[in-house]
């Protein structure tokens, strides 16, 4: 089972991504976060396999900085970047 974190500041986007992911066999969204910093902190708990994250996730640091930090500390965690606009 792949454990997925969805990180986006829009609840409707998180809900849509979660619904799509959970239609796949062997994938389960186990966490949702609204900021890059919160996503990074959640990954530190050690049970995330895949992150689906908005590239321009406010507030705070740029999504690229968050992705770089996660990749440096957790290189086995796969990261899918999205740039969703509503």
Beta strands, then each sheet from edge to edge (+ up, - down):
strand 1: 2-7
strand 2: 27-33
strand 3: 50-54
strand 4: 78-82
sheet 1: 2+ 1+ 3+ 4+
end
